[in-house]
Amino acid sequence: MLAPKYGISACVIYKNFSTVFTSILCFLYNMIDYRKHVEHMMDDYYEVRHCQRFNEYRYYSIHDKIQPKGGKKWTHYMLIREPMERFVSGFINKCINEKRKTMCYGCGDDMLCLMKAVYQKLQLVSNGKKNPARDVEESHFMPQSWSCQLKENFNDYRIFKFSPSRTKEMLYEILDEFEGHGVPRNETDWIKDQVLSGKKTFHATYENPKRKELVDKINNSKDLKEWLIQLYFYDYILFQYPLPTF
């Protein structure tokens, strides 16, 4: 996602503050139009997002075709999340709360089944036996290190660690940086008021009572922890999160 006026670029990863971060970048893209059409930032969720097709691009190479305004250079941002926390959030969102046909590969509430199914799918992609086009499950459960063309561009990103427990601190850190790119203080204050208003996004799972139950289930299962590590090993290493202990 791009906000050319400020030279801000962001790669958004599902379950990593993605709904809100997408909305923030949309606001920075065109503040006047955003305020005209979006009543509250926390209602601008994925399915109805205002900037769909306006400032969203699939490939990093778009930065060679679109230049920031005023001779600025692009600064690239990405939010990452502790892998177990992200997996559980995605599991509640996509495998428990949603009601889709054949959701989560038919695994129901079986986390081990889903981990194995996702791993198998990604192995096929890695071996060139499956088209890299992603389904809902792959998009939400694939390793974060597979996103944002990190293999080629890791050193270009300003990476912030997201966790719902420190949303306010992280938001302030990012918006301080955005002010350094020329975003007016009154506009970053408006963003803070919107995001920290207490209103939750449609996909928020942090306060769901199932979250602790699922985290405990993983922590108490050798098989679940082994498969979690197998699936997200490079996320733990690349983003310097401690591996689950046995």
N, C-alpha and C positions, 0 to 999 in steps of 0.2 A: 504494500500500500504506500502511496506517495502523497506528500504535501509539498508540492514544488515551491510554493511561496517561501517556505522556511528551510528548504533543503533537507527535509525529514523523510526518511524511508523506513518502513517497518515490515518485517516478515512476521506474520501472525500464525501461531501454532495453536491448533484446537486444544481447549481445556487449560490454556495458559493465559487467563484474563482476556481471552480472545474476543468475546463479544464486546467488552468495554473498550479494549484497545482499538478494535476496528472502528467503533463509534467515535473515539477521540480523533483518530486519523481522518475520519470523514469530516468532522467539525473543522479541523485545521485545513482541510482541502478547500472548503468554501463556507466560512462561518455564517455569512448572511443567508445563503440558501438553506443551510442546515437549520438555523433557528426558525426559518419560515415554515419548514416542513416537519421537524421533529419536536414533539411536545416535551419529551424528557429523554435524556441520553440513555437511561437504563431501559427504555422501551425500544431502542433501536437495535433489536437483536437480529441474528443472522438471516432468518427467513424473510424479514421485511426491511433489511438494512438500506438506509437511504442512498449510500454511495455505490451500491452494487453496479458494477460495470463502468463506474466513473473514474475511480482512482485505484482499482484493484488489478493486479497483473500476476501472471503465473511464473514468470521467469526473471531471474536476476538481470539478464541482459537488457531489460527495459531501461536500465539506468544509462545505457549508451545512447538511447533514442530520445529520452526526455531529460531535459536539463533543468536544474533548479533556477529559480528567478534570481535576478540581481547578481549573477556571477558566483553564487554560492556553490559549494560542493555538497554532495549527498553525505549525510550521516545516517548509518544503517543501525536500526534497533531491533532487538529480539528479546522476548521474555521466555525464560525457561522455568521448569518446575521439577521438584523432587519426583523421580519416576514412580514410586509407589503411590504417592499422593495423587499424581496425575492419572494413573491407571484406575484408581478407585473412583475418582471423580467421573472419568469417562464411563466406567462400568455402571455407576448409579444412573447417569444421564441416559446412556444408550441402551443398556441391557435391563434396567429395572423400570425407570420412569416412562420411557417411550414405549409406544405400542405399534411396532412395525411388523410386517410379515417377515418371517425368517430373520429377525434381528439377531445380531451377535452370533451369526452362523449356527443358530439353533441351540446354543449352549445354555439358554435360560439363565439361571443364577449360579451357574458353575464357572467360577473364575479360572480354574485350571484348564477346563475345556477351551475357554476363549483364548487363554495365553498360547496354548498349543496350536489352535487354529490360526491365530494371527501370525505366529512364528512360521508355520507351514506356508502361509500365503507369501510372506516376505522372503522366505527362502526361494520360492519360485521366481519372484521378481529379481532377486539377487543373481540367480542362475540364468536369467534371460528366458525363462520358460513361461512367464506371465507378463502381460502388458502392465507397465507401471501405473496406468490409470487407477486411481484409488476409489474404493467403495467407502461407505460411511465408517465401517469398522477400521479399515486400514488408516483412514485419515485421523481417527481419534486415538488409535492405540499403537501406531507405528512409533519407533524411536524418534525422539526429537532431533537426534543427530542426522536423521534422514531428511529433515526439512531444510528449506531455505538455501539449498545448494551449498551447504556448509563445507562439504569436502573441498570445494574450490575457493570459498569466500569466508572461511571462519574468522580470519584475522580482520576482516572489514567490519565486523559487527560490534556494537556496544551491547553487551549482554547484561540483562537484569534478571535476578532470581525472584520469581513470583511465588508467593504462598498467601492464601486467604487470610492467614493470621497476621500478616504484615502488609496488607493492601495499602493502608494509609501511608506508611513509610516509603514503600516502593513508588507509589503515585507521586509523592512529593519529590522524590529523587529524580524521576523522569521529567516531571514538569519543570523543575529547576533547570534541567538541561535544555528543555524546549524554549525556555525564556532566553537562554544563551543563543538560540537560533533566531531570536527576534519575535517570538510569540509574546504578545503584551501580557503584563501581570494580571490585568483585570480579566483576561480571557482564561488564563490558567486558574485563577480563583473561581471562575464560573465552572470550569471543569471539575474542580475539587468539590464544589457545592453539589453538583449533579451526581458525581460518583459516590460521594460519601454521605448522601442524603438518607441512607438507611434502606432505600429501595433496592431490591435484589433483581438481578437479571433472570430471565426465564430459565436459563440453564444452570443456575447456581446450585451447588450440591453440598457446600461445606457444612451447613448446619443440618443437613439431613441425618436423622438418627442412625441410618444404615452405615454411614461413613465409618464410625468407630468400630462397628461390628465387623465390617469387611477388612479394615486395617488390622484388627486383632486376629482375624482369621488367617490372614497372610503371615503375620508375625509368628503365629503358632503352628505353621505348617512348613515342614522342610521342603516338600514338593513345590508348594506355591512360591516360596522364596527362591528356590533354585531356578524355576521357570521365569520368574520375574527378572532375575539377574541375567539369565540367558537371553531374554528378550531385550533388556535395556542396559546391558553391561557397558556399552560405549557411552551411553548417556551419563551413567554414574562416573565414568572416568573423565570424559571430555569436560563435563560441567562441574566436576569436583564435588560430587555428593558422596557421602559415606555409603558403602555397600551394606545391605542388610546383614546382620550378624546371626550366627547359628548357635 
